[in-house]
Amino acid sequence: MPFDRGSAPDSLSRKERMLRALRRQPVDRIPTQSNYTRAMGRLLSRHFGIAEAQLPERLGNHLLRVDLNYPRRTNADGSIEFDWWGAGWDTRTEGYWHAFSPLKESLDLDRLAWPDPNDPAILGTAERTILQHGAASFIAPNLGMCLFERAWSLRGFDCLLMDMLERTAWVEELLDRITEIQESLARRFVAAGVDGGYFGDDYGAQRAMLFSPRLWRRLIKPRLAKLFSVFVDAGLPVILHSDGDIRAILPDLVEIGVTTLNPVQPEVLDHAWLYREYGTKLSFYGGVSTQGVLPGGTVEAVRAATIACARTLAPEGTGLLLGASHRMQSDIPARNVEAMLDAFNGTDS
C-alpha cells in the first residue's frame, strides 16, 4: 500500500513498529495482526503447510499476548472448561459460549473461591516469554473480560443486568473485588516488563450499548480507570477491545487513558467518522470484518476492504494495527485470508 513513511526509519523491529504506530508516529509500514480460534488455527496451518506455532509469523502478527498459567479443569465429560475465576465455557463451540456461573444461585461473595493474583506460578510462562522475545516483540498481557464481562461470567449475563438495577450496591462490591484482583495482575505484568496493556470488555450491541451510558459511568468507568492507570502511570499504551456501538462512551474512554481501540467493526463504527472524530486522540486495531467480508466476500472484495480500511483509518500511514476485526473462525475461507495477507503486503498497490 503506497503510504508516505514520513520520517520513519527504513527498517523497524516489530516492537518498534507497534510502539510508533500506537502512538501515531511515523512507521516504515503499517503493522498487522489477525487472531484466530483453535479450529481456524488448525485449518490455516494445514492450508499453508506449516506448524501451528509458525502461524503468527505467517500472518505477519505484531502483537504477542501473554496469559496466566493455571490448571485447566473440566467437568466429568469434558464439555465445560473452567477458567481461572471459576466460570465455565462450553468446549464444543468455536467461540466463547458461557456454560457455568458460580454465583448464579448465591449472592454470598465470601463463599466464592476467589483466585489468588499473587500466586507466583501464574506468570511463569509470561515471564519466560518476555525474557525470550521481549527485545524484538511487542508484548501485552491478555486482561480480557476485565470487568463487566468478568462480573457476568460469574453471575450470569441476564442476572447481572437485572442486578445492576435492582442490587446496585451488591454489583459494586462484586466489581470492586474483581478490580482489586485485576489491578494486582496488571501491576505484576508491568513489573515483568510488558510493553502495554490489553484489556477486553464488551459494552455494545450492534446498534446501541448493552446498558445505559449513565450506568456505565457509575459502575464501570471509575474501576476501569483504576486498571488503566497501572499502564498509564508507567507510560505504556492501553489497548481496549470492546465490541459493538460504544460511541456514547468513547470520550470517557479517551479521558481515562485508552490509546488504542479494537475491533473497530465497520458494521458498527463507520471508519471515516471514527477517524474524523478520534484520529488525533486514538490509534486503531482491527477493521477487516469477520462478520461480513472475510467469511462472505469474494477475494477481490476482501482485498478492497483491507486496503480501504488502511487508507481510511491510517491516511498518514500510521496509527493503525491492521487486521481481522475479531478472532477468525472456521467459516472464513482460506483464500480470503490469503487475500487479506496480499493486501497487507501491498500486492495490489
Secondary structure, DSSP 8 states (H G I E B T S, - for coil): -----TT--S---HHHHHHHHHTT---SS--B---B-HHHHHHHHHHHTS-GGGHHHHTTB-EEEE------EE-TTSSEEE-TTS-EEETTSSS--EEE-TTTT---GGGS----TT-GGGGHHHHHHHHHHTTTSEEEEEE-S-SHHHHHHHH-HHHHHHHHHHSHHHHHHHHHHHHHHHHHHHHHHHHHT-SSEEEE---B-SSSBSS-HHHHHHHTHHHHHHHHHHHHTTT--EEEE--S--GGGHHHHHHTT--EEE---TTTS-HHHHHHHHTTT-EEEEEE-TTTHHHHS-HHHHHHHHHHHHHHH-TTS-SEEEEESS-B-TTS-HHHHHHHHHHHTTTT-
